[in-house]
Every structure is written in structure tokens, then in C-alpha cells.
Amino acid sequence: MATIQKMMAFIAPKIIGGIYASTLVGDLDLTAMTDALQLKGIEVQAIAEDILIEGYLS
């Protein structure tokens, strides 16, 4: 089984949503902040109008 070590997420200045809309990571069943996955070594950069966030799972 493969594990994720590094995460890269682009955030665009557009908002969509709905009950059946996809989420960034799918259903990890992490419903409380105390269960949230923490990123370390975070780097943030602007690319055109988007924002790239890179980090490593701890």
C-alpha cells in the first residue's frame, strides 16, 4: 500500500459546491479538527491567479 508523503494543492479564485461536489481529499472520515492531518514544511507561492500550497504529512 502506497502512502502519501508530500501534498501539493492549488487553490483557484473560483468557488463551486453542492451536496455531491468533489472534495480535495475525498472521504477520509476526519470530521473534527483534533483528527485533522497536519502539514509540515509548508511552502506557499502564487502562480498567476492561483495559490500553490506544498507540505509534508507529519
PDB file of N, CA, C, O and CB in Angstrom:
ATOM      1  N   MET A   1       0.837  -1.184   0.000  1.00  0.00           N
ATOM      2  CA  MET A   1       0.000   0.000   0.000  1.00  0.00           C
ATOM      3  C   MET A   1       0.879   1.243   0.000  1.00  0.00           C
ATOM      4  O   MET A   1       1.787   1.361   0.823  1.00  0.00           O
ATOM      5  CB  MET A   1      -0.951   0.001   1.213  1.00  0.00           C
ATOM      6  N   ALA A   2       0.619   2.159  -0.906  1.00  0.00           N
ATOM      7  CA  ALA A   2       1.388   3.395  -1.000  1.00  0.00           C
ATOM      8  C   ALA A   2       0.875   4.406   0.020  1.00  0.00           C
ATOM      9  O   ALA A   2      -0.314   4.447   0.335  1.00  0.00           O
ATOM     10  CB  ALA A   2       1.311   3.978  -2.427  1.00  0.00           C
ATOM     11  N   THR A   3       1.786   5.211   0.521  1.00  0.00           N
ATOM     12  CA  THR A   3       1.393   6.280   1.436  1.00  0.00           C
ATOM     13  C   THR A   3       1.791   7.622   0.836  1.00  0.00           C
ATOM     14  O   THR A   3       2.756   7.719   0.079  1.00  0.00           O
ATOM     15  CB  THR A   3       2.045   6.087   2.835  1.00  0.00           C
ATOM     16  N   ILE A   4       1.051   8.627   1.177  1.00  0.00           N
ATOM     17  CA  ILE A   4       1.343   9.973   0.690  1.00  0.00           C
ATOM     18  C   ILE A   4       2.294  10.639   1.663  1.00  0.00           C
ATOM     19  O   ILE A   4       2.057  10.644   2.871  1.00  0.00           O
ATOM     20  CB  ILE A   4       0.042  10.814   0.519  1.00  0.00           C
ATOM     21  N   GLN A   5       3.385  11.209   1.129  1.00  0.00           N
ATOM     22  CA  GLN A   5       4.338  11.922   1.962  1.00  0.00           C
ATOM     23  C   GLN A   5       4.262  13.426   1.737  1.00  0.00           C
ATOM     24  O   GLN A   5       4.360  14.208   2.682  1.00  0.00           O
ATOM     25  CB  GLN A   5       5.745  11.425   1.691  1.00  0.00           C
ATOM     26  N   LYS A   6       4.086  13.826   0.480  1.00  0.00           N
ATOM     27  CA  LYS A   6       4.047  15.248   0.146  1.00  0.00           C
ATOM     28  C   LYS A   6       2.715  15.565  -0.516  1.00  0.00           C
ATOM     29  O   LYS A   6       2.203  14.792  -1.326  1.00  0.00           O
ATOM     30  CB  LYS A   6       5.233  15.640  -0.782  1.00  0.00           C
ATOM     31  N   MET A   7       2.168  16.715  -0.156  1.00  0.00           N
ATOM     32  CA  MET A   7       0.901  17.142  -0.738  1.00  0.00           C
ATOM     33  C   MET A   7       1.086  18.493  -1.405  1.00  0.00           C
ATOM     34  O   MET A   7       1.701  19.400  -0.846  1.00  0.00           O
ATOM     35  CB  MET A   7      -0.210  17.210   0.335  1.00  0.00           C
ATOM     36  N   MET A   8       0.543  18.611  -2.610  1.00  0.00           N
ATOM     37  CA  MET A   8       0.552  19.873  -3.343  1.00  0.00           C
ATOM     38  C   MET A   8      -0.895  20.201  -3.691  1.00  0.00           C
ATOM     39  O   MET A   8      -1.584  19.390  -4.311  1.00  0.00           O
ATOM     40  CB  MET A   8       1.456  19.794  -4.636  1.00  0.00           C
ATOM     41  N   ALA A   9      -1.356  21.376  -3.300  1.00  0.00           N
ATOM     42  CA  ALA A   9      -2.740  21.764  -3.559  1.00  0.00           C
ATOM     43  C   ALA A   9      -2.770  23.148  -4.195  1.00  0.00           C
ATOM     44  O   ALA A   9      -2.165  24.093  -3.691  1.00  0.00           O
ATOM     45  CB  ALA A   9      -3.576  21.744  -2.253  1.00  0.00           C
ATOM     46  N   PHE A  10      -3.478  23.247  -5.300  1.00  0.00           N
ATOM     47  CA  PHE A  10      -3.700  24.535  -5.940  1.00  0.00           C
ATOM     48  C   PHE A  10      -5.054  25.065  -5.496  1.00  0.00           C
ATOM     49  O   PHE A  10      -6.044  24.333  -5.470  1.00  0.00           O
ATOM     50  CB  PHE A  10      -3.623  24.417  -7.490  1.00  0.00           C
ATOM     51  N   ILE A  11      -5.087  26.333  -5.151  1.00  0.00           N
ATOM     52  CA  ILE A  11      -6.334  26.997  -4.795  1.00  0.00           C
ATOM     53  C   ILE A  11      -6.576  28.076  -5.844  1.00  0.00           C
ATOM     54  O   ILE A  11      -5.748  28.966  -6.036  1.00  0.00           O
ATOM     55  CB  ILE A  11      -6.282  27.602  -3.336  1.00  0.00           C
ATOM     56  N   ALA A  12      -7.709  27.989  -6.513  1.00  0.00           N
ATOM     57  CA  ALA A  12      -8.071  28.955  -7.547  1.00  0.00           C
ATOM     58  C   ALA A  12      -9.114  29.923  -6.995  1.00  0.00           C
ATOM     59  O   ALA A  12      -9.864  29.578  -6.082  1.00  0.00           O
ATOM     60  CB  ALA A  12      -8.607  28.235  -8.816  1.00  0.00           C
ATOM     61  N   PRO A  13      -9.159  31.122  -7.545  1.00  0.00           N
ATOM     62  CA  PRO A  13     -10.140  32.099  -7.069  1.00  0.00           C
ATOM     63  C   PRO A  13     -11.534  31.844  -7.644  1.00  0.00           C
ATOM     64  O   PRO A  13     -12.176  32.750  -8.176  1.00  0.00           O
ATOM     65  CB  PRO A  13      -9.687  33.507  -7.429  1.00  0.00           C
ATOM     66  N   LYS A  14     -11.984  30.606  -7.529  1.00  0.00           N
ATOM     67  CA  LYS A  14     -13.312  30.217  -8.002  1.00  0.00           C
ATOM     68  C   LYS A  14     -13.949  29.328  -6.952  1.00  0.00           C
ATOM     69  O   LYS A  14     -13.270  28.516  -6.323  1.00  0.00           O
ATOM     70  CB  LYS A  14     -13.240  29.489  -9.383  1.00  0.00           C
ATOM     71  N   ILE A  15     -15.243  29.478  -6.761  1.00  0.00           N
ATOM     72  CA  ILE A  15     -15.945  28.696  -5.744  1.00  0.00           C
ATOM     73  C   ILE A  15     -17.079  27.926  -6.407  1.00  0.00           C
ATOM     74  O   ILE A  15     -17.909  28.500  -7.111  1.00  0.00           O
ATOM     75  CB  ILE A  15     -16.489  29.611  -4.605  1.00  0.00           C
ATOM     76  N   ILE A  16     -17.099  26.614  -6.170  1.00  0.00           N
ATOM     77  CA  ILE A  16     -18.208  25.773  -6.599  1.00  0.00           C
ATOM     78  C   ILE A  16     -18.604  24.908  -5.414  1.00  0.00           C
ATOM     79  O   ILE A  16     -17.858  24.827  -4.438  1.00  0.00           O
ATOM     80  CB  ILE A  16     -17.827  24.897  -7.850  1.00  0.00           C
ATOM     81  N   GLY A  17     -19.723  24.282  -5.477  1.00  0.00           N
ATOM     82  CA  GLY A  17     -20.120  23.424  -4.369  1.00  0.00           C
ATOM     83  C   GLY A  17     -21.456  22.771  -4.618  1.00  0.00           C
ATOM     84  O   GLY A  17     -22.104  22.976  -5.644  1.00  0.00           O
ATOM     85  N   GLY A  18     -21.837  21.988  -3.655  1.00  0.00           N
ATOM     86  CA  GLY A  18     -23.093  21.269  -3.738  1.00  0.00           C
ATOM     87  C   GLY A  18     -22.982  19.978  -2.948  1.00  0.00           C
ATOM     88  O   GLY A  18     -21.881  19.551  -2.600  1.00  0.00           O
ATOM     89  N   ILE A  19     -24.088  19.370  -2.672  1.00  0.00           N
ATOM     90  CA  ILE A  19     -24.095  18.172  -1.838  1.00  0.00           C
ATOM     91  C   ILE A  19     -23.283  17.032  -2.450  1.00  0.00           C
ATOM     92  O   ILE A  19     -22.737  16.202  -1.723  1.00  0.00           O
ATOM     93  CB  ILE A  19     -25.520  17.714  -1.605  1.00  0.00           C
ATOM     94  N   TYR A  20     -23.198  16.986  -3.786  1.00  0.00           N
ATOM     95  CA  TYR A  20     -22.466  15.907  -4.446  1.00  0.00           C
ATOM     96  C   TYR A  20     -21.130  16.371  -5.023  1.00  0.00           C
ATOM     97  O   TYR A  20     -20.512  15.649  -5.806  1.00  0.00           O
ATOM     98  CB  TYR A  20     -23.315  15.311  -5.547  1.00  0.00           C
ATOM     99  N   ALA A  21     -20.680  17.560  -4.649  1.00  0.00           N
ATOM    100  CA  ALA A  21     -19.426  18.097  -5.171  1.00  0.00           C
ATOM    101  C   ALA A  21     -18.236  17.319  -4.622  1.00  0.00           C
ATOM    102  O   ALA A  21     -18.247  16.867  -3.477  1.00  0.00           O
ATOM    103  CB  ALA A  21     -19.293  19.585  -4.823  1.00  0.00           C
ATOM    104  N   SER A  22     -17.219  17.172  -5.450  1.00  0.00           N
ATOM    105  CA  SER A  22     -15.990  16.507  -5.014  1.00  0.00           C
ATOM    106  C   SER A  22     -15.259  17.379  -4.005  1.00  0.00           C
ATOM    107  O   SER A  22     -15.371  18.605  -4.031  1.00  0.00           O
ATOM    108  CB  SER A  22     -15.075  16.195  -6.219  1.00  0.00           C
ATOM    109  N   THR A  23     -14.513  16.739  -3.122  1.00  0.00           N
ATOM    110  CA  THR A  23     -13.689  17.471  -2.166  1.00  0.00           C
ATOM    111  C   THR A  23     -12.219  17.238  -2.488  1.00  0.00           C
ATOM    112  O   THR A  23     -11.882  16.372  -3.295  1.00  0.00           O
ATOM    113  CB  THR A  23     -14.008  17.040  -0.711  1.00  0.00           C
ATOM    114  N   LEU A  24     -11.361  18.002  -1.862  1.00  0.00           N
ATOM    115  CA  LEU A  24      -9.928  17.913  -2.127  1.00  0.00           C
ATOM    116  C   LEU A  24      -9.380  16.517  -1.874  1.00  0.00           C
ATOM    117  O   LEU A  24      -8.582  16.023  -2.669  1.00  0.00           O
ATOM    118  CB  LEU A  24      -9.183  18.912  -1.278  1.00  0.00           C
ATOM    119  N   VAL A  25      -9.782  15.876  -0.799  1.00  0.00           N
ATOM    120  CA  VAL A  25      -9.201  14.580  -0.436  1.00  0.00           C
ATOM    121  C   VAL A  25     -10.213  13.449  -0.359  1.00  0.00           C
ATOM    122  O   VAL A  25      -9.860  12.340   0.043  1.00  0.00           O
ATOM    123  CB  VAL A  25      -8.505  14.695   0.877  1.00  0.00           C
ATOM    124  N   GLY A  26     -11.444  13.696  -0.729  1.00  0.00           N
ATOM    125  CA  GLY A  26     -12.440  12.628  -0.661  1.00  0.00           C
ATOM    126  C   GLY A  26     -12.923  12.426   0.761  1.00  0.00           C
ATOM    127  O   GLY A  26     -12.873  13.349   1.574  1.00  0.00           O
ATOM    128  N   ASP A  27     -13.384  11.242   1.062  1.00  0.00           N
ATOM    129  CA  ASP A  27     -13.939  10.946   2.385  1.00  0.00           C
ATOM    130  C   ASP A  27     -12.916  10.216   3.239  1.00  0.00           C
ATOM    131  O   ASP A  27     -12.788   8.994   3.157  1.00  0.00           O
ATOM    132  CB  ASP A  27     -15.222  10.109   2.261  1.00  0.00           C
ATOM    133  N   LEU A  28     -12.188  10.967   4.061  1.00  0.00           N
ATOM    134  CA  LEU A  28     -11.218  10.372   4.988  1.00  0.00           C
ATOM    135  C   LEU A  28     -11.825  10.143   6.360  1.00  0.00           C
ATOM    136  O   LEU A  28     -11.160   9.624   7.256  1.00  0.00           O
ATOM    137  CB  LEU A  28      -9.986  11.261   5.112  1.00  0.00           C
ATOM    138  N   ASP A  29     -13.093  10.529   6.533  1.00  0.00           N
ATOM    139  CA  ASP A  29     -13.796  10.406   7.814  1.00  0.00           C
ATOM    140  C   ASP A  29     -13.070  11.159   8.924  1.00  0.00           C
ATOM    141  O   ASP A  29     -13.009  10.694  10.062  1.00  0.00           O
ATOM    142  CB  ASP A  29     -13.946   8.933   8.197  1.00  0.00           C
ATOM    143  N   LEU A  30     -12.522  12.320   8.587  1.00  0.00           N
ATOM    144  CA  LEU A  30     -11.876  13.198   9.566  1.00  0.00           C
ATOM    145  C   LEU A  30     -12.820  14.373   9.784  1.00  0.00           C
ATOM    146  O   LEU A  30     -12.780  15.355   9.042  1.00  0.00           O
ATOM    147  CB  LEU A  30     -10.439  13.681   9.080  1.00  0.00           C
ATOM    148  N   THR A  31     -13.659  14.271  10.792  1.00  0.00           N
ATOM    149  CA  THR A  31     -14.721  15.259  10.977  1.00  0.00           C
ATOM    150  C   THR A  31     -14.439  16.281  12.072  1.00  0.00           C
ATOM    151  O   THR A  31     -15.188  17.247  12.211  1.00  0.00           O
ATOM    152  CB  THR A  31     -15.999  14.559  11.284  1.00  0.00           C
ATOM    153  N   ALA A  32     -13.388  16.094  12.845  1.00  0.00           N
ATOM    154  CA  ALA A  32     -13.055  17.030  13.922  1.00  0.00           C
ATOM    155  C   ALA A  32     -11.646  17.570  13.701  1.00  0.00           C
ATOM    156  O   ALA A  32     -10.788  16.879  13.151  1.00  0.00           O
ATOM    157  CB  ALA A  32     -13.167  16.343  15.316  1.00  0.00           C
ATOM    158  N   MET A  33     -11.414  18.801  14.131  1.00  0.00           N
ATOM    159  CA  MET A  33     -10.086  19.398  13.991  1.00  0.00           C
ATOM    160  C   MET A  33      -9.023  18.578  14.714  1.00  0.00           C
ATOM    161  O   MET A  33      -7.866  18.562  14.292  1.00  0.00           O
ATOM    162  CB  MET A  33     -10.091  20.826  14.525  1.00  0.00           C
ATOM    163  N   THR A  34      -9.392  17.903  15.785  1.00  0.00           N
ATOM    164  CA  THR A  34      -8.425  17.071  16.510  1.00  0.00           C
ATOM    165  C   THR A  34      -8.000  15.856  15.692  1.00  0.00           C
ATOM    166  O   THR A  34      -6.970  15.247  15.982  1.00  0.00           O
ATOM    167  CB  THR A  34      -9.017  16.615  17.843  1.00  0.00           C
ATOM    168  N   ASP A  35      -8.778  15.496  14.676  1.00  0.00           N
ATOM    169  CA  ASP A  35      -8.445  14.373  13.797  1.00  0.00           C
ATOM    170  C   ASP A  35      -7.721  14.812  12.526  1.00  0.00           C
ATOM    171  O   ASP A  35      -7.273  13.970  11.748  1.00  0.00           O
ATOM    172  CB  ASP A  35      -9.704  13.621  13.427  1.00  0.00           C
ATOM    173  N   ALA A  36      -7.605  16.111  12.312  1.00  0.00           N
ATOM    174  CA  ALA A  36      -7.063  16.644  11.058  1.00  0.00           C
ATOM    175  C   ALA A  36      -5.615  16.220  10.842  1.00  0.00           C
ATOM    176  O   ALA A  36      -4.844  16.091  11.793  1.00  0.00           O
ATOM    177  CB  ALA A  36      -7.162  18.166  11.047  1.00  0.00           C
ATOM    178  N   LEU A  37      -5.257  16.005   9.578  1.00  0.00           N
ATOM    179  CA  LEU A  37      -3.876  15.722   9.216  1.00  0.00           C
ATOM    180  C   LEU A  37      -3.118  17.042   9.178  1.00  0.00           C
ATOM    181  O   LEU A  37      -3.623  18.033   8.651  1.00  0.00           O
ATOM    182  CB  LEU A  37      -3.786  14.978   7.843  1.00  0.00           C
ATOM    183  N   GLN A  38      -1.910  17.063   9.732  1.00  0.00           N
ATOM    184  CA  GLN A  38      -1.119  18.285   9.821  1.00  0.00           C
ATOM    185  C   GLN A  38      -0.016  18.268   8.771  1.00  0.00           C
ATOM    186  O   GLN A  38       0.683  17.266   8.617  1.00  0.00           O
ATOM    187  CB  GLN A  38      -0.519  18.448  11.232  1.00  0.00           C
ATOM    188  N   LEU A  39       0.143  19.381   8.044  1.00  0.00           N
ATOM    189  CA  LEU A  39       1.243  19.521   7.097  1.00  0.00           C
ATOM    190  C   LEU A  39       2.402  20.240   7.771  1.00  0.00           C
ATOM    191  O   LEU A  39       2.200  21.172   8.550  1.00  0.00           O
ATOM    192  CB  LEU A  39       0.789  20.284   5.829  1.00  0.00           C
ATOM    193  N   LYS A  40       3.610  19.800   7.467  1.00  0.00           N
ATOM    194  CA  LYS A  40       4.838  20.426   7.980  1.00  0.00           C
ATOM    195  C   LYS A  40       5.659  20.922   6.797  1.00  0.00           C
ATOM    196  O   LYS A  40       5.452  20.475   5.668  1.00  0.00           O
ATOM    197  CB  LYS A  40       5.673  19.420   8.856  1.00  0.00           C
ATOM    198  N   GLY A  41       6.574  21.828   7.040  1.00  0.00           N
ATOM    199  CA  GLY A  41       7.449  22.326   5.980  1.00  0.00           C
ATOM    200  C   GLY A  41       6.664  22.972   4.852  1.00  0.00           C
ATOM    201  O   GLY A  41       6.937  22.732   3.675  1.00  0.00           O
ATOM    202  N   ILE A  42       5.699  23.783   5.214  1.00  0.00           N
ATOM    203  CA  ILE A  42       4.781  24.363   4.231  1.00  0.00           C
ATOM    204  C   ILE A  42       5.477  25.458   3.419  1.00  0.00           C
ATOM    205  O   ILE A  42       6.193  26.302   3.959  1.00  0.00           O
ATOM    206  CB  ILE A  42       3.531  24.933   4.932  1.00  0.00           C
ATOM    207  N   GLU A  43       5.242  25.414   2.103  1.00  0.00           N
ATOM    208  CA  GLU A  43       5.671  26.475   1.195  1.00  0.00           C
ATOM    209  C   GLU A  43       4.448  26.947   0.426  1.00  0.00           C
ATOM    210  O   GLU A  43       3.631  26.138  -0.015  1.00  0.00           O
ATOM    211  CB  GLU A  43       6.803  25.983   0.221  1.00  0.00           C
ATOM    212  N   VAL A  44       4.327  28.259   0.266  1.00  0.00           N
ATOM    213  CA  VAL A  44       3.188  28.843  -0.441  1.00  0.00           C
ATOM    214  C   VAL A  44       3.726  29.769  -1.516  1.00  0.00           C
ATOM    215  O   VAL A  44       4.631  30.566  -1.268  1.00  0.00           O
ATOM    216  CB  VAL A  44       2.233  29.609   0.536  1.00  0.00           C
ATOM    217  N   GLN A  45       3.162  29.658  -2.717  1.00  0.00           N
ATOM    218  CA  GLN A  45       3.564  30.569  -3.785  1.00  0.00           C
ATOM    219  C   GLN A  45       2.381  30.881  -4.693  1.00  0.00           C
ATOM    220  O   GLN A  45       1.488  30.058  -4.893  1.00  0.00           O
ATOM    221  CB  GLN A  45       4.719  29.968  -4.602  1.00  0.00           C
ATOM    222  N   ALA A  46       2.401  32.083  -5.230  1.00  0.00           N
ATOM    223  CA  ALA A  46       1.373  32.492  -6.185  1.00  0.00           C
ATOM    224  C   ALA A  46       1.833  32.109  -7.580  1.00  0.00           C
ATOM    225  O   ALA A  46       2.978  32.355  -7.958  1.00  0.00           O
ATOM    226  CB  ALA A  46       1.086  34.021  -6.093  1.00  0.00           C
ATOM    227  N   ILE A  47       0.929  31.504  -8.342  1.00  0.00           N
ATOM    228  CA  ILE A  47       1.184  31.162  -9.738  1.00  0.00           C
ATOM    229  C   ILE A  47       0.015  31.733 -10.528  1.00  0.00           C
ATOM    230  O   ILE A  47      -1.091  31.192 -10.508  1.00  0.00           O
ATOM    231  CB  ILE A  47       1.341  29.591  -9.955  1.00  0.00           C
ATOM    232  N   ALA A  48       0.280  32.838 -11.225  1.00  0.00           N
ATOM    233  CA  ALA A  48      -0.774  33.602 -11.900  1.00  0.00           C
ATOM    234  C   ALA A  48      -1.812  33.986 -10.840  1.00  0.00           C
ATOM    235  O   ALA A  48      -1.455  34.614  -9.844  1.00  0.00           O
ATOM    236  CB  ALA A  48      -1.434  32.770 -13.083  1.00  0.00           C
ATOM    237  N   GLU A  49      -3.082  33.626 -11.028  1.00  0.00           N
ATOM    238  CA  GLU A  49      -4.113  33.964 -10.045  1.00  0.00           C
ATOM    239  C   GLU A  49      -4.326  32.862  -9.017  1.00  0.00           C
ATOM    240  O   GLU A  49      -5.128  33.023  -8.097  1.00  0.00           O
ATOM    241  CB  GLU A  49      -5.417  34.257 -10.747  1.00  0.00           C
ATOM    242  N   ASP A  50      -3.627  31.758  -9.158  1.00  0.00           N
ATOM    243  CA  ASP A  50      -3.783  30.619  -8.250  1.00  0.00           C
ATOM    244  C   ASP A  50      -2.748  30.666  -7.133  1.00  0.00           C
ATOM    245  O   ASP A  50      -1.759  31.395  -7.216  1.00  0.00           O
ATOM    246  CB  ASP A  50      -3.666  29.296  -9.022  1.00  0.00           C
ATOM    247  N   ILE A  51      -2.987  29.884  -6.095  1.00  0.00           N
ATOM    248  CA  ILE A  51      -2.049  29.741  -4.982  1.00  0.00           C
ATOM    249  C   ILE A  51      -1.683  28.268  -4.872  1.00  0.00           C
ATOM    250  O   ILE A  51      -2.558  27.403  -4.859  1.00  0.00           O
ATOM    251  CB  ILE A  51      -2.660  30.280  -3.635  1.00  0.00           C
ATOM    252  N   LEU A  52      -0.390  27.990  -4.792  1.00  0.00           N
ATOM    253  CA  LEU A  52       0.096  26.623  -4.607  1.00  0.00           C
ATOM    254  C   LEU A  52       0.569  26.472  -3.170  1.00  0.00           C
ATOM    255  O   LEU A  52       1.394  27.253  -2.695  1.00  0.00           O
ATOM    256  CB  LEU A  52       1.245  26.285  -5.614  1.00  0.00           C
ATOM    257  N   ILE A  53       0.047  25.468  -2.482  1.00  0.00           N
ATOM    258  CA  ILE A  53       0.474  25.143  -1.121  1.00  0.00           C
ATOM    259  C   ILE A  53       1.118  23.767  -1.165  1.00  0.00           C
ATOM    260  O   ILE A  53       0.500  22.799  -1.607  1.00  0.00           O
ATOM    261  CB  ILE A  53      -0.731  25.181  -0.103  1.00  0.00           C
ATOM    262  N   GLU A  54       2.371  23.681  -0.702  1.00  0.00           N
ATOM    263  CA  GLU A  54       3.088  22.409  -0.642  1.00  0.00           C
ATOM    264  C   GLU A  54       3.450  22.119   0.804  1.00  0.00           C
ATOM    265  O   GLU A  54       3.806  23.030   1.552  1.00  0.00           O
ATOM    266  CB  GLU A  54       4.363  22.435  -1.537  1.00  0.00           C
ATOM    267  N   GLY A  55       3.362  20.872   1.199  1.00  0.00           N
ATOM    268  CA  GLY A  55       3.737  20.494   2.551  1.00  0.00           C
ATOM    269  C   GLY A  55       3.864  18.996   2.674  1.00  0.00           C
ATOM    270  O   GLY A  55       3.428  18.246   1.801  1.00  0.00           O
ATOM    271  N   TYR A  56       4.459  18.570   3.758  1.00  0.00           N
ATOM    272  CA  TYR A  56       4.682  17.151   4.026  1.00  0.00           C
ATOM    273  C   TYR A  56       3.796  16.703   5.180  1.00  0.00           C
ATOM    274  O   TYR A  56       3.661  17.407   6.181  1.00  0.00           O
ATOM    275  CB  TYR A  56       6.172  16.876   4.346  1.00  0.00           C
ATOM    276  N   LEU A  57       3.197  15.533   5.033  1.00  0.00           N
ATOM    277  CA  LEU A  57       2.386  14.987   6.118  1.00  0.00           C
ATOM    278  C   LEU A  57       3.284  14.562   7.265  1.00  0.00           C
ATOM    279  O   LEU A  57       4.322  13.933   7.056  1.00  0.00           O
ATOM    280  CB  LEU A  57       1.536  13.796   5.627  1.00  0.00           C
ATOM    281  N   SER A  58       2.879  14.909   8.474  1.00  0.00           N
ATOM    282  CA  SER A  58       3.690  14.542   9.644  1.00  0.00           C
ATOM    283  C   SER A  58       3.263  13.208  10.197  1.00  0.00           C
ATOM    284  O   SER A  58       3.832  12.737  11.182  1.00  0.00           O
ATOM    285  CB  SER A  58       3.589  15.607  10.731  1.00  0.00           C
TER     286      SER A  58
END
